Amino acid sequence: MRTLTLIVLVSIAAAGTAHGQVPTAADFDACNDEAPAVARAGGASPTTGDHARAKGARAGTTTGPGAFTVPLVESSDPQIRGMNAEGAKDPAYQAAYRSCMRRKGF
């Protein structure tokens, strides 16, 4: 029984550590560099949320987490945090950026 308890506790601790990663400036830079080319090539499929956030960014308002008035987006959502504010106005850019951040584990 102790062994099983230990295995469960170690598994929970490992899962919490894996999901607790925070993106770095290098992650933001890499995804902001990649997103324009992917968006232009049509390699990203924007979601309804991407369209709504882009519309809000173009209007100078937000429709969800994230402030588009600064050069990089601040958000509690790790897949849009650090996004270039100009790119945030394009739903395809947002989709490409989110895809890049997902591949990096965020």
C-alpha positions as YAML, in Angstrom:
chain: A
units: angstrom
residues:
- id: 1
  name: MET
  ca: [0.00, 0.00, 0.00]
- id: 2
  name: ARG
  ca: [2.87, 2.40, 0.79]
- id: 3
  name: THR
  ca: [4.38, 1.72, -2.62]
- id: 4
  name: LEU
  ca: [1.11, 2.52, -4.36]
- id: 5
  name: THR
  ca: [0.72, 5.73, -2.35]
- id: 6
  name: LEU
  ca: [4.27, 6.75, -3.20]
- id: 7
  name: ILE
  ca: [3.71, 6.07, -6.90]
- id: 8
  name: VAL
  ca: [0.51, 8.14, -6.91]
- id: 9
  name: LEU
  ca: [2.17, 11.05, -5.09]
- id: 10
  name: VAL
  ca: [5.19, 11.05, -7.42]
- id: 11
  name: SER
  ca: [2.89, 10.93, -10.45]
- id: 12
  name: ILE
  ca: [0.87, 13.90, -9.20]
- id: 13
  name: ALA
  ca: [4.02, 15.89, -8.44]
- id: 14
  name: ALA
  ca: [5.47, 15.15, -11.88]
- id: 15
  name: ALA
  ca: [2.25, 16.15, -13.64]
- id: 16
  name: GLY
  ca: [2.08, 19.41, -11.69]
- id: 17
  name: THR
  ca: [5.67, 20.26, -12.62]
- id: 18
  name: ALA
  ca: [5.14, 19.59, -16.31]
- id: 19
  name: HIS
  ca: [2.11, 21.89, -16.50]
- id: 20
  name: GLY
  ca: [3.71, 24.60, -14.36]
- id: 21
  name: GLN
  ca: [6.19, 25.74, -17.00]
- id: 22
  name: VAL
  ca: [6.23, 29.41, -17.89]
- id: 23
  name: PRO
  ca: [7.08, 30.60, -21.41]
- id: 24
  name: THR
  ca: [10.27, 32.65, -21.72]
- id: 25
  name: ALA
  ca: [11.16, 35.64, -23.90]
- id: 26
  name: ALA
  ca: [12.92, 33.19, -26.23]
- id: 27
  name: ASP
  ca: [9.65, 31.25, -26.64]
- id: 28
  name: PHE
  ca: [7.77, 34.48, -27.42]
- id: 29
  name: ASP
  ca: [10.42, 35.57, -29.94]
- id: 30
  name: ALA
  ca: [10.49, 32.20, -31.71]
- id: 31
  name: CYS
  ca: [6.71, 32.03, -32.06]
- id: 32
  name: ASN
  ca: [6.42, 35.71, -33.09]
- id: 33
  name: ASP
  ca: [9.09, 35.06, -35.76]
- id: 34
  name: GLU
  ca: [7.34, 31.92, -37.05]
- id: 35
  name: ALA
  ca: [3.70, 33.08, -36.96]
- id: 36
  name: PRO
  ca: [3.73, 35.59, -39.87]
- id: 37
  name: ALA
  ca: [5.11, 33.07, -42.37]
- id: 38
  name: VAL
  ca: [2.69, 30.34, -41.25]
- id: 39
  name: ALA
  ca: [-0.25, 32.77, -41.40]
- id: 40
  name: ARG
  ca: [0.71, 33.99, -44.90]
- id: 41
  name: ALA
  ca: [1.12, 30.41, -46.14]
- id: 42
  name: GLY
  ca: [-2.36, 29.52, -44.89]
- id: 43
  name: GLY
  ca: [-0.96, 26.97, -42.47]
- id: 44
  name: ALA
  ca: [-3.07, 28.13, -39.52]
- id: 45
  name: SER
  ca: [-6.79, 27.60, -38.89]
- id: 46
  name: PRO
  ca: [-8.19, 30.44, -36.76]
- id: 47
  name: THR
  ca: [-10.88, 29.62, -34.20]
- id: 48
  name: THR
  ca: [-13.89, 31.72, -33.27]
- id: 49
  name: GLY
  ca: [-11.88, 32.97, -30.29]
- id: 50
  name: ASP
  ca: [-9.03, 34.07, -32.58]
- id: 51
  name: HIS
  ca: [-11.47, 36.08, -34.70]
- id: 52
  name: ALA
  ca: [-13.05, 37.69, -31.60]
- id: 53
  name: ARG
  ca: [-9.67, 38.62, -30.07]
- id: 54
  name: ALA
  ca: [-8.44, 40.00, -33.41]
- id: 55
  name: LYS
  ca: [-11.57, 42.13, -33.79]
- id: 56
  name: GLY
  ca: [-11.06, 43.46, -30.26]
- id: 57
  name: ALA
  ca: [-7.38, 44.16, -30.94]
- id: 58
  name: ARG
  ca: [-8.22, 46.08, -34.12]
- id: 59
  name: ALA
  ca: [-10.80, 48.12, -32.18]
- id: 60
  name: GLY
  ca: [-8.34, 48.76, -29.37]
- id: 61
  name: THR
  ca: [-10.38, 46.75, -26.88]
- id: 62
  name: THR
  ca: [-10.17, 43.22, -25.59]
- id: 63
  name: THR
  ca: [-12.78, 40.49, -25.81]
- id: 64
  name: GLY
  ca: [-11.10, 38.16, -23.39]
- id: 65
  name: PRO
  ca: [-7.85, 37.78, -21.52]
- id: 66
  name: GLY
  ca: [-5.04, 39.88, -22.91]
- id: 67
  name: ALA
  ca: [-4.24, 43.56, -23.32]
- id: 68
  name: PHE
  ca: [-3.51, 44.52, -26.91]
- id: 69
  name: THR
  ca: [-2.38, 48.07, -26.13]
- id: 70
  name: VAL
  ca: [1.21, 47.04, -25.40]
- id: 71
  name: PRO
  ca: [3.78, 45.67, -27.86]
- id: 72
  name: LEU
  ca: [3.41, 42.15, -26.43]
- id: 73
  name: VAL
  ca: [0.16, 40.66, -25.23]
- id: 74
  name: GLU
  ca: [-0.12, 40.00, -21.49]
- id: 75
  name: SER
  ca: [-2.54, 37.22, -20.66]
- id: 76
  name: SER
  ca: [-3.23, 34.43, -18.22]
- id: 77
  name: ASP
  ca: [-3.51, 32.18, -21.30]
- id: 78
  name: PRO
  ca: [0.04, 30.91, -21.99]
- id: 79
  name: GLN
  ca: [-0.78, 30.31, -25.65]
- id: 80
  name: ILE
  ca: [-1.35, 34.02, -26.36]
- id: 81
  name: ARG
  ca: [0.95, 35.59, -23.76]
- id: 82
  name: GLY
  ca: [3.84, 37.41, -25.42]
- id: 83
  name: MET
  ca: [2.14, 37.64, -28.82]
- id: 84
  name: ASN
  ca: [3.10, 40.66, -30.92]
- id: 85
  name: ALA
  ca: [0.31, 43.24, -30.49]
- id: 86
  name: GLU
  ca: [0.16, 43.94, -34.25]
- id: 87
  name: GLY
  ca: [-0.05, 40.21, -34.97]
- id: 88
  name: ALA
  ca: [-2.89, 39.95, -32.45]
- id: 89
  name: LYS
  ca: [-5.03, 41.88, -34.95]
- id: 90
  name: ASP
  ca: [-4.87, 38.95, -37.41]
- id: 91
  name: PRO
  ca: [-6.77, 35.75, -36.50]
- id: 92
  name: ALA
  ca: [-4.47, 33.61, -38.68]
- id: 93
  name: TYR
  ca: [-1.42, 35.05, -36.88]
- id: 94
  name: GLN
  ca: [-3.05, 34.22, -33.54]
- id: 95
  name: ALA
  ca: [-3.73, 30.64, -34.65]
- id: 96
  name: ALA
  ca: [-0.14, 30.21, -35.85]
- id: 97
  name: TYR
  ca: [1.26, 31.71, -32.63]
- id: 98
  name: ARG
  ca: [-0.94, 29.47, -30.45]
- id: 99
  name: SER
  ca: [0.10, 26.42, -32.45]
- id: 100
  name: CYS
  ca: [3.77, 27.29, -31.97]
- id: 101
  name: MET
  ca: [3.28, 27.77, -28.22]
- id: 102
  name: ARG
  ca: [1.45, 24.40, -28.01]
- id: 103
  name: ARG
  ca: [4.38, 22.67, -29.74]
- id: 104
  name: LYS
  ca: [6.65, 24.21, -27.12]
- id: 105
  name: GLY
  ca: [4.50, 22.68, -24.39]
- id: 106
  name: PHE
  ca: [2.37, 25.64, -23.32]
...
